[in-house]
Every structure is written in C-alpha cells, then in structure tokens.
C-alpha cells in the first residue's frame, strides 16, 4: 500500500510513492456460483449457492457478456467484495446452463 504524492513546480510535474507498506499476498479468491434473481434498469440481484441473502450487482460488473444478454434465471459466477461497507458482486460472468447446482435442505421430521 502507498500514497501518491504529486508536485507541480513550474512546468514540471512529478509523483512519488510515500508511506509504502508491504501487505500479505491475498489468498486465491474463490468465485461464488448462483443465478440471476432479478434485474432492474442498471443493476440486479443474484441468488448464490453459498449465501442465503441476495447479492447486489451493477451492470458494469458484467464480464464476457452485456447486461442486455442477462435474463432472470441465468447461471452466473462472481467474486464477492465489500464496497462502501456492503458486500456486492464483482466480475459477474454468465455460465452455461446446468453449471450451477443448488442443494436444498429438507426440514427434519420428528415422529
């Protein structure tokens, strides 16, 4: 991590990194699988296999397809990230049908 310090002296511009600190390399990120739950004008929500809450995504986060190509029920994968204190979907990518499998837990019955 670092901060960028810029200087404008006369006609010369310069920049240098200050406050440089080394950070631990991130662990390999795991993509989440799910389906498109709903679509609005410029955003939508995903229902993920590994989360009970729906996850917000903006159409600008769609990769390898345009938002116009997405439909409710399409299977997707994405990264989860925190933006402004909320978890959102990042790098949403459409998957071939049949890729995502949800596991439903049946209620336990007592006799």
N, C-alpha and C positions, 0 to 999 in steps of 0.2 A: 504494500500500500504506500501511497505517497500523495503529496500535494504538489500541484504545479504552480510555480511562481513565475510570473511574466514581468517583463520590464520593457518599457518604451522609452528609449533615450534618443532623442533626436529622430533620425531616420532609421535607427537600428532597433529591431525587435529581438528579444531573446527570451528563452524559457529554460527553467531548470527544475529538476525534481528536488523537493525538500521534505524532510520528515520521513525518509524512506524506512519502512519496516518490512521484514520478511514475514510471510504468512505461510502457514502449513498448507501443503498441497491438498486440494479438495479431493475427497473420496470420489470414486467413479459414481456419477449421478445415475439414478435409476429412473427410467421413464415409467409413467403411470399409464395404464390402459383404461379405456372407457368408451362411452358412446355420447353423441351429441344429444342433450336432453331438451334444450330449447334454443331458439335463435331469435334475436331482435334485430334492430336496424344496423348496428355496428358491433354487436357483441353477442355472446351466447353463454350457455352453461353446459358443463359436462358432468355426466354421472360416471364416476370412476369405480373400478373394481375394488380398489383398496381404500376407499373412503366413503363414509355414509353421507357426507354433505356434497352438494353440487358445487362445482368449481367454475368460477367466472373466467372467461377468456375474451379478449378483444380480437376482432378480425385481423388486425395487423400481426397477430402472433401465428397466423396460419402459414405453414411452410409446405412447399411442394403442391399446393392447391390454392385456389382462391376461395374466399368466403362464399362466393356465389355457387361454388360446387358442393358446399356442405349442405346436408339435409338432416333433420331430426332423425335419430336412429343410426346415423353413420358411425362406424367404429373409428376411433382415433387413439393416438398416443401423445403424451405431452410430458414436459417437466413441470414440477410444482416449484414456485418461487414466491418469496414474500416481497410485496410491493406496497409501500405506504401502510405497513402493519397488517396487510391482509394476504392470505395465500391465494395465488392466481395461477392459471395455466400459462405456460410459456412454450413456444415452439410446437404448436399443435400440428400434428401430421395425420392425414387420413390414412386408414389401413384397409386392406381388402376385407370384404365381408367374411365372417367366420373366424376372424383372428381373435376377437375378444370373447372371453367366456366368464359369465358371472356365476358365482356359487351362492345359492340361496340356502339359508339355514332354516330348517323346519322347526316349528315350535315343539318343545319337548312335551310329551304326553305322560301323565302320571295316572296309573289305574288304581 
